[in-house]
Amino acid sequence: MNKIVVTHPNLQSVIEPDEIQVPVQELERVDSSSCISLHLADCMDYVPPNERGRLLSLAIDKLRYGGEITISGTDLIAVGQQINHGIMNLVQANVYLFQGRLSASTINDVVAYLKKVGIEIINAKIDNLYYSIKARRPNV
């Protein structure tokens, strides 16, 4: 049973001793239903918007029934709120959003997709500009 952290090549992630790091482009090589835990570490920021659903479906396929998935990324609404409240100016927002990122999603979009495909949401939270969603593939 694997604990996998899926990473983007441009990012550094902290990996625990019992975890295996897999670059996002190699996720297809992981056996279906082989993971008890999978973390998409900021990967949603580095795939084009039209590829998000495919990435999430692929990740869910790798989970065992009862396995948990954690998805983290930049929340576009949180960035907008910081601009609106004067915490971040437009120049800072542009630098932040467009340094290598291909897209920004929202916690609501990701949660809605997971629910649509039958994944149980354990928790979903936003901290500063980032969202983190923990969910479980239900047992059959």
ChimeraX attribute file (.defattr): number of C-alpha atoms within 10 A of each C-alpha:
attribute: neighborCount
match mode: 1-to-1
recipient: residues
	/A:1	11
	/A:2	18
	/A:3	21
	/A:4	25
	/A:5	24
	/A:6	23
	/A:7	22
	/A:8	20
	/A:9	13
	/A:10	9
	/A:11	10
	/A:12	9
	/A:13	14
	/A:14	9
	/A:15	11
	/A:16	11
	/A:17	7
	/A:18	8
	/A:19	15
	/A:20	13
	/A:21	16
	/A:22	18
	/A:23	13
	/A:24	19
	/A:25	12
	/A:26	10
	/A:27	17
	/A:28	14
	/A:29	9
	/A:30	17
	/A:31	12
	/A:32	14
	/A:33	16
	/A:34	18
	/A:35	23
	/A:36	19
	/A:37	21
	/A:38	26
	/A:39	21
	/A:40	24
	/A:41	21
	/A:42	22
	/A:43	23
	/A:44	26
	/A:45	22
	/A:46	21
	/A:47	18
	/A:48	12
	/A:49	13
	/A:50	9
	/A:51	11
	/A:52	19
	/A:53	14
	/A:54	11
	/A:55	19
	/A:56	19
	/A:57	13
	/A:58	15
	/A:59	23
	/A:60	23
	/A:61	18
	/A:62	24
	/A:63	26
	/A:64	21
	/A:65	17
	/A:66	17
	/A:67	21
	/A:68	23
	/A:69	28
	/A:70	19
	/A:71	23
	/A:72	22
	/A:73	23
	/A:74	26
	/A:75	22
	/A:76	18
	/A:77	16
	/A:78	18
	/A:79	19
	/A:80	17
	/A:81	13
	/A:82	17
	/A:83	16
	/A:84	12
	/A:85	9
	/A:86	10
	/A:87	11
	/A:88	16
	/A:89	13
	/A:90	13
	/A:91	10
	/A:92	11
	/A:93	14
	/A:94	11
	/A:95	10
	/A:96	14
	/A:97	17
	/A:98	12
	/A:99	8
	/A:100	11
	/A:101	17
	/A:102	13
	/A:103	17
	/A:104	20
	/A:105	17
	/A:106	18
	/A:107	22
	/A:108	13
	/A:109	10
	/A:110	22
	/A:111	19
	/A:112	13
	/A:113	15
	/A:114	21
	/A:115	12
	/A:116	10
	/A:117	12
	/A:118	11
	/A:119	19
	/A:120	18
	/A:121	18
	/A:122	12
	/A:123	12
	/A:124	17
	/A:125	12
	/A:126	16
	/A:127	10
	/A:128	11
	/A:129	15
	/A:130	18
	/A:131	22
	/A:132	21
	/A:133	21
	/A:134	18
	/A:135	22
	/A:136	23
	/A:137	21
	/A:138	13
	/A:139	8
	/A:140	5
